[in-house]
Amino acid sequence: MSSIDIAEAETTAGSRRSIAKGAAPEQARSMAAAAVRRALTRAILPLLVPFGLLAVWFLFSRWGVFDPQLMPAPAEVADELAYLIDDGTLLTHILVTVERLIWGFAWGALAATALGAATGYSRLARTLLDPTIQALKAVPSLAWVPLFILWFGIFETSKITLIAIGAFFPIYLNLMTGIQDVDRKLVEVGRIMGLNQFQLVWRVLIPATLPAYLTGLRGGLALAWMFVVAAELMGASEGLGFLMIDGQMTGRPAIIIGALILFAIAGKLSDAALGRFNARLLRWQDSFGVQEHSKS
Amino acid sequence: MLDIDTVSKSFPDDAGADRPALEPVNLTVGEHKIVSLLGTSGCGKSTLLRIVAGLEAPTTGRVSIDGAHVDGPSREIAMVFQEPRLMPWLTVAENVRFGILDLPKAEQKDRIADVLDKVGLADFQDAFPKQLSGGMAQRVGIARALARQPKILLLDEPFSALDSFTRQKLQDHLLSLWEADRFTMVFVTHDIEEAVVLSDRIVVLRGQPGRVEKVLDLDWPRPRARTAARVQELKAEIVGLLDLR
């Protein structure tokens, strides 16, 4: 936004105020109506596709296009979920999954932050550690499973370790490259202002790295969801992943589909929450997405 | 008083051999003087300024301010860069505060209000850099430097990225700030007119490695009209010195 834009924004805000004050209440009302319309569009538009799919699913089931043994009707899925809610098991499964996710993500993020900060900031640490970490990254994460089960047993530790590994890499890579990409010129400003090493890190490097780091966290969270399912599929007695295996074993596709929907909702909600948090922290960024946001 | 004593600089080239960038320079700048380092690109003028700023160590010689050796960034010196170099995550006021973090809070507040008022951006103290035009951003950069109340203000091609209208306006503005605050000013430029209009002394640098071609002392009063015959004559002389014709 240029200074002229600001001036314009100010005058429109000013004229809006004067309108609201008196002269033309009708115009003010139509402007408010337009704002409500915009908000509704924003809320409704994203829901169009999911509800459309739901309608197609419903109709196809009714017309007998789907084999109900394999693809039950929406109502049946809802019934199954309602039953699980009633006997209280669904909440337990969800909580168990979320708890695993949080622990795995937290450990992965912690390790990635420590190592990424070290390799980003210090050339010595980078030369020493990064090649090994990159080599480990080349191992498909699921390939660790047999070893983890052997080491940590089939209970929580092996699952959480797997989720942590999944979350680790995007966070680590984004943080390391983020630190290396910090504008040397800004660091120089800090130096000429007489900032010490600690101040340089706190006042220049950390804020400048924040966008990349938050992107990494978001990617790490997505992978944590992926690996929590993988971990639960490979053997668990509770959790949404277990629920799916259970549905498969007992031939109840409604449970599997219900769990899938719950994963979609939970993943979307957690990502949206993190995205919101990021946008708040990064409102200074001069980027296309942010601009559009601030204008709307 | 700023004293530059046989300062030279070499950089290692790709093969690791020393490559001279600046031949020894001797220069003394009195208090409240305006000195410009003028030359084509690659003549080492920015390197010299960076050495004075304490951002780089000279290969030979030394820089001192009132007899005290400069071997790193100093409280007495502030610098304005070619780009505004504002922290994009800080508001205008916070960016200005960035240069005076060591002062007590109350003092910081006073100085921020004071310098933002001086550069005419008091209304924009809560704006983020992305909301500023190029000229405004550069004024914040100047305000950030002035908030330190430096003895010496260094400017590295401060207006070269701006359009010519904004540039002239900011040159005049800088001059009025200088009249008020009585700091010493050393600036690097490749804009001959800028050097002639502003300086008490023009140091013309040339060549690769750079060396001082000529030092011109201008004892005529400011403000100097850009169209004045004297300004035009001196411009022509410098063009000749730099072999630009």
Interface residues (C-beta under 8 A of the other chain):
Chain A: M1 S2 S3 I4 D5 I6 K185 L186 E188 V189 G190 R191 I192 M193 G194 L195 Q199 R203 V204 P207 A208 L210 R283 W284 Q285 D286
Chain B: A53 G54 L55 P73 S74 R75 I77 A78 M79 F81 E83 R85 M87 P88 W89 L90 F98 G99 L101 D102 F124 A127 F128 P129 K130 Q131 L132 S133 M136 R148
